[in-house]
Amino acid sequence: MFTGIIESLGFVKDIIHTGSNISYLISSSIGQELKIDQSLAHDGVCLTVESIEADTYQVTAIAETISKTNLTGWEIGSTINLERCMLMNGRLDGHIVQGHVDCTATCIERIDKNGSWEFEFIFPTEFAHLVIEKGSIAVNGTSLTCFDVSNSSFKVAIIPYTFEHTSIQFVNKGSIVNIEFDILGKYVQRNLALAK
């Protein structure tokens, strides 16, 4: 379980293809603090730490994960958001994020607002019922608030701190991002569907 508050940036050092799996070697300032078998969110994708050497560790994504995320777009040198699991004795500063990506979205607009940034994303309309005005959404694992919501798009506003300390700074028009919708909304929708 995560909060969507990004802890550190990671840098892809190597990519290894084994059958239908893809392994990534990632370096980070928190690399030496990690433990083998630890869950870690990578651009919002929960992956398990398999090995660690100095500040570099390895994780592997299987076909199911690869098919629903932007991981195939990662290249050597890519910068990604990292967050360790939340501690149950602290504040929940963002919102409840599972690290289970629902789909990808495409950036169709990035506007510099002279002190903040505004991004607009389009997403598959089958998920329209899970996006609400002023609701929470995880974009590449970052907890953000939606506005100007339609059946296939939403906008987010980014403050300078978030821009400087997350990989959103590298998102441009045409970039593909990972999206996880609010788990509370998903449970409500499931309950309503079963009640029919």
Contacts in CASP RR format, 6 or more apart in sequence:
PFRMAT RR
TARGET T0000
AUTHOR 0000-0000-0000
METHOD contacts of the structure
MODEL  1
MFTGIIESLGFVKDIIHTGSNISYLISSSIGQELKIDQSLAHDGVCLTVE
SIEADTYQVTAIAETISKTNLTGWEIGSTINLERCMLMNGRLDGHIVQGH
VDCTATCIERIDKNGSWEFEFIFPTEFAHLVIEKGSIAVNGTSLTCFDVS
NSSFKVAIIPYTFEHTSIQFVNKGSIVNIEFDILGKYVQRNLALAK
1 85 0 8 1.000
1 86 0 8 1.000
1 96 0 8 1.000
1 97 0 8 1.000
1 98 0 8 1.000
2 41 0 8 1.000
2 44 0 8 1.000
2 46 0 8 1.000
2 83 0 8 1.000
2 85 0 8 1.000
2 86 0 8 1.000
2 97 0 8 1.000
2 98 0 8 1.000
2 99 0 8 1.000
2 141 0 8 1.000
3 83 0 8 1.000
3 86 0 8 1.000
3 92 0 8 1.000
3 93 0 8 1.000
3 94 0 8 1.000
3 95 0 8 1.000
3 96 0 8 1.000
3 97 0 8 1.000
3 143 0 8 1.000
4 41 0 8 1.000
4 44 0 8 1.000
4 83 0 8 1.000
4 94 0 8 1.000
4 95 0 8 1.000
4 97 0 8 1.000
4 138 0 8 1.000
4 141 0 8 1.000
4 142 0 8 1.000
4 143 0 8 1.000
5 83 0 8 1.000
5 93 0 8 1.000
5 94 0 8 1.000
5 142 0 8 1.000
5 143 0 8 1.000
6 81 0 8 1.000
6 82 0 8 1.000
6 83 0 8 1.000
6 141 0 8 1.000
6 142 0 8 1.000
6 162 0 8 1.000
6 165 0 8 1.000
6 166 0 8 1.000
7 30 0 8 1.000
7 82 0 8 1.000
7 83 0 8 1.000
7 84 0 8 1.000
8 28 0 8 1.000
8 29 0 8 1.000
8 30 0 8 1.000
8 82 0 8 1.000
9 28 0 8 1.000
9 79 0 8 1.000
9 80 0 8 1.000
9 81 0 8 1.000
9 82 0 8 1.000
9 165 0 8 1.000
9 166 0 8 1.000
9 167 0 8 1.000
10 26 0 8 1.000
10 27 0 8 1.000
10 28 0 8 1.000
10 79 0 8 1.000
10 80 0 8 1.000
10 81 0 8 1.000
10 82 0 8 1.000
11 26 0 8 1.000
11 27 0 8 1.000
11 28 0 8 1.000
11 77 0 8 1.000
11 78 0 8 1.000
11 79 0 8 1.000
11 80 0 8 1.000
12 24 0 8 1.000
12 25 0 8 1.000
12 26 0 8 1.000
12 74 0 8 1.000
12 75 0 8 1.000
12 76 0 8 1.000
12 77 0 8 1.000
12 78 0 8 1.000
12 80 0 8 1.000
13 25 0 8 1.000
13 26 0 8 1.000
13 27 0 8 1.000
13 56 0 8 1.000
13 76 0 8 1.000
13 77 0 8 1.000
14 24 0 8 1.000
14 25 0 8 1.000
14 76 0 8 1.000
15 22 0 8 1.000
15 23 0 8 1.000
15 24 0 8 1.000
15 25 0 8 1.000
15 74 0 8 1.000
15 75 0 8 1.000
15 76 0 8 1.000
16 22 0 8 1.000
16 23 0 8 1.000
16 24 0 8 1.000
16 25 0 8 1.000
17 23 0 8 1.000
18 60 0 8 1.000
20 62 0 8 1.000
20 63 0 8 1.000
20 66 0 8 1.000
21 60 0 8 1.000
21 61 0 8 1.000
21 62 0 8 1.000
21 63 0 8 1.000
22 60 0 8 1.000
22 61 0 8 1.000
22 66 0 8 1.000
22 71 0 8 1.000
22 72 0 8 1.000
23 50 0 8 1.000
23 58 0 8 1.000
23 59 0 8 1.000
23 60 0 8 1.000
23 61 0 8 1.000
24 42 0 8 1.000
24 58 0 8 1.000
24 59 0 8 1.000
24 60 0 8 1.000
24 61 0 8 1.000
24 71 0 8 1.000
24 74 0 8 1.000
25 56 0 8 1.000
25 57 0 8 1.000
25 58 0 8 1.000
26 42 0 8 1.000
26 56 0 8 1.000
26 57 0 8 1.000
26 58 0 8 1.000
26 59 0 8 1.000
26 80 0 8 1.000
26 82 0 8 1.000
27 55 0 8 1.000
27 56 0 8 1.000
28 55 0 8 1.000
28 57 0 8 1.000
28 82 0 8 1.000
29 55 0 8 1.000
30 82 0 8 1.000
30 84 0 8 1.000
31 52 0 8 1.000
31 54 0 8 1.000
31 55 0 8 1.000
31 56 0 8 1.000
31 57 0 8 1.000
32 52 0 8 1.000
32 54 0 8 1.000
32 55 0 8 1.000
34 40 0 8 1.000
34 49 0 8 1.000
34 52 0 8 1.000
34 57 0 8 1.000
34 84 0 8 1.000
35 49 0 8 1.000
35 52 0 8 1.000
36 49 0 8 1.000
36 50 0 8 1.000
36 51 0 8 1.000
36 52 0 8 1.000
37 48 0 8 1.000
37 49 0 8 1.000
38 48 0 8 1.000
38 49 0 8 1.000
38 84 0 8 1.000
38 85 0 8 1.000
39 46 0 8 1.000
39 47 0 8 1.000
39 48 0 8 1.000
39 49 0 8 1.000
39 84 0 8 1.000
39 85 0 8 1.000
40 46 0 8 1.000
40 47 0 8 1.000
40 48 0 8 1.000
40 49 0 8 1.000
40 59 0 8 1.000
40 82 0 8 1.000
40 83 0 8 1.000
40 84 0 8 1.000
40 85 0 8 1.000
41 47 0 8 1.000
41 81 0 8 1.000
41 82 0 8 1.000
41 83 0 8 1.000
41 84 0 8 1.000
41 97 0 8 1.000
41 99 0 8 1.000
41 141 0 8 1.000
42 59 0 8 1.000
42 80 0 8 1.000
42 81 0 8 1.000
42 82 0 8 1.000
43 69 0 8 1.000
43 70 0 8 1.000
43 71 0 8 1.000
43 80 0 8 1.000
43 81 0 8 1.000
43 140 0 8 1.000
43 141 0 8 1.000
43 167 0 8 1.000
43 177 0 8 1.000
43 178 0 8 1.000
44 81 0 8 1.000
44 83 0 8 1.000
44 97 0 8 1.000
44 99 0 8 1.000
44 101 0 8 1.000
44 138 0 8 1.000
44 140 0 8 1.000
44 141 0 8 1.000
44 178 0 8 1.000
44 180 0 8 1.000
45 61 0 8 1.000
45 65 0 8 1.000
45 69 0 8 1.000
45 71 0 8 1.000
45 99 0 8 1.000
45 101 0 8 1.000
45 178 0 8 1.000
46 98 0 8 1.000
46 99 0 8 1.000
46 100 0 8 1.000
47 59 0 8 1.000
47 60 0 8 1.000
47 61 0 8 1.000
47 65 0 8 1.000
48 59 0 8 1.000
48 60 0 8 1.000
49 57 0 8 1.000
49 58 0 8 1.000
49 59 0 8 1.000
50 57 0 8 1.000
50 58 0 8 1.000
50 59 0 8 1.000
50 60 0 8 1.000
51 57 0 8 1.000
51 58 0 8 1.000
52 58 0 8 1.000
61 69 0 8 1.000
61 71 0 8 1.000
65 71 0 8 1.000
65 101 0 8 1.000
66 72 0 8 1.000
68 101 0 8 1.000
68 102 0 8 1.000
68 103 0 8 1.000
68 104 0 8 1.000
69 101 0 8 1.000
69 104 0 8 1.000
69 178 0 8 1.000
70 104 0 8 1.000
70 140 0 8 1.000
70 176 0 8 1.000
70 177 0 8 1.000
70 178 0 8 1.000
73 176 0 8 1.000
74 80 0 8 1.000
79 167 0 8 1.000
79 170 0 8 1.000
80 140 0 8 1.000
80 167 0 8 1.000
81 140 0 8 1.000
81 141 0 8 1.000
81 142 0 8 1.000
81 166 0 8 1.000
81 167 0 8 1.000
83 141 0 8 1.000
86 92 0 8 1.000
93 143 0 8 1.000
94 136 0 8 1.000
94 143 0 8 1.000
95 136 0 8 1.000
95 138 0 8 1.000
95 143 0 8 1.000
95 182 0 8 1.000
96 182 0 8 1.000
96 183 0 8 1.000
96 184 0 8 1.000
97 138 0 8 1.000
97 141 0 8 1.000
97 143 0 8 1.000
97 180 0 8 1.000
97 183 0 8 1.000
98 180 0 8 1.000
98 183 0 8 1.000
99 138 0 8 1.000
99 141 0 8 1.000
99 180 0 8 1.000
100 180 0 8 1.000
101 178 0 8 1.000
101 179 0 8 1.000
101 180 0 8 1.000
102 127 0 8 1.000
102 130 0 8 1.000
102 179 0 8 1.000
102 180 0 8 1.000
102 181 0 8 1.000
103 123 0 8 1.000
103 124 0 8 1.000
103 127 0 8 1.000
103 179 0 8 1.000
104 123 0 8 1.000
104 176 0 8 1.000
104 177 0 8 1.000
104 178 0 8 1.000
104 179 0 8 1.000
105 121 0 8 1.000
105 122 0 8 1.000
105 123 0 8 1.000
105 139 0 8 1.000
105 176 0 8 1.000
105 177 0 8 1.000
105 179 0 8 1.000
106 121 0 8 1.000
106 122 0 8 1.000
106 123 0 8 1.000
106 174 0 8 1.000
106 175 0 8 1.000
106 176 0 8 1.000
106 177 0 8 1.000
107 119 0 8 1.000
107 120 0 8 1.000
107 121 0 8 1.000
107 171 0 8 1.000
107 172 0 8 1.000
107 173 0 8 1.000
107 174 0 8 1.000
107 175 0 8 1.000
107 176 0 8 1.000
107 177 0 8 1.000
108 120 0 8 1.000
108 121 0 8 1.000
108 122 0 8 1.000
108 153 0 8 1.000
108 173 0 8 1.000
108 174 0 8 1.000
109 118 0 8 1.000
109 119 0 8 1.000
109 120 0 8 1.000
109 155 0 8 1.000
109 173 0 8 1.000
110 117 0 8 1.000
110 118 0 8 1.000
110 119 0 8 1.000
110 120 0 8 1.000
110 171 0 8 1.000
110 172 0 8 1.000
110 173 0 8 1.000
111 117 0 8 1.000
111 118 0 8 1.000
111 119 0 8 1.000
113 157 0 8 1.000
115 160 0 8 1.000
116 157 0 8 1.000
116 158 0 8 1.000
116 159 0 8 1.000
116 160 0 8 1.000
116 163 0 8 1.000
117 157 0 8 1.000
117 158 0 8 1.000
117 163 0 8 1.000
117 168 0 8 1.000
118 155 0 8 1.000
118 156 0 8 1.000
118 157 0 8 1.000
118 158 0 8 1.000
119 139 0 8 1.000
119 155 0 8 1.000
119 156 0 8 1.000
119 158 0 8 1.000
119 168 0 8 1.000
119 171 0 8 1.000
120 148 0 8 1.000
120 153 0 8 1.000
120 154 0 8 1.000
120 155 0 8 1.000
121 139 0 8 1.000
121 153 0 8 1.000
121 154 0 8 1.000
121 155 0 8 1.000
121 156 0 8 1.000
121 177 0 8 1.000
121 179 0 8 1.000
122 152 0 8 1.000
122 153 0 8 1.000
123 131 0 8 1.000
123 152 0 8 1.000
123 153 0 8 1.000
123 154 0 8 1.000
123 179 0 8 1.000
124 152 0 8 1.000
125 151 0 8 1.000
125 152 0 8 1.000
127 179 0 8 1.000
127 181 0 8 1.000
128 150 0 8 1.000
128 151 0 8 1.000
128 152 0 8 1.000
129 189 0 8 1.000
130 181 0 8 1.000
130 182 0 8 1.000
130 185 0 8 1.000
130 186 0 8 1.000
130 189 0 8 1.000
131 137 0 8 1.000
131 146 0 8 1.000
131 149 0 8 1.000
131 154 0 8 1.000
131 181 0 8 1.000
132 146 0 8 1.000
132 149 0 8 1.000
133 146 0 8 1.000
133 147 0 8 1.000
133 148 0 8 1.000
133 149 0 8 1.000
134 145 0 8 1.000
134 146 0 8 1.000
134 147 0 8 1.000
135 145 0 8 1.000
135 146 0 8 1.000
135 182 0 8 1.000
136 143 0 8 1.000
136 144 0 8 1.000
136 145 0 8 1.000
136 146 0 8 1.000
136 182 0 8 1.000
137 143 0 8 1.000
137 144 0 8 1.000
137 145 0 8 1.000
137 146 0 8 1.000
137 154 0 8 1.000
137 156 0 8 1.000
137 179 0 8 1.000
137 180 0 8 1.000
137 181 0 8 1.000
137 182 0 8 1.000
138 144 0 8 1.000
138 178 0 8 1.000
138 179 0 8 1.000
138 180 0 8 1.000
138 181 0 8 1.000
139 156 0 8 1.000
139 168 0 8 1.000
139 177 0 8 1.000
139 178 0 8 1.000
139 179 0 8 1.000
140 166 0 8 1.000
140 167 0 8 1.000
140 168 0 8 1.000
140 171 0 8 1.000
140 177 0 8 1.000
140 178 0 8 1.000
141 178 0 8 1.000
141 180 0 8 1.000
142 162 0 8 1.000
142 166 0 8 1.000
142 168 0 8 1.000
144 156 0 8 1.000
144 158 0 8 1.000
145 156 0 8 1.000
145 157 0 8 1.000
146 154 0 8 1.000
146 155 0 8 1.000
146 156 0 8 1.000
147 154 0 8 1.000
147 155 0 8 1.000
147 156 0 8 1.000
147 157 0 8 1.000
148 154 0 8 1.000
148 155 0 8 1.000
158 168 0 8 1.000
162 168 0 8 1.000
163 169 0 8 1.000
171 177 0 8 1.000
END
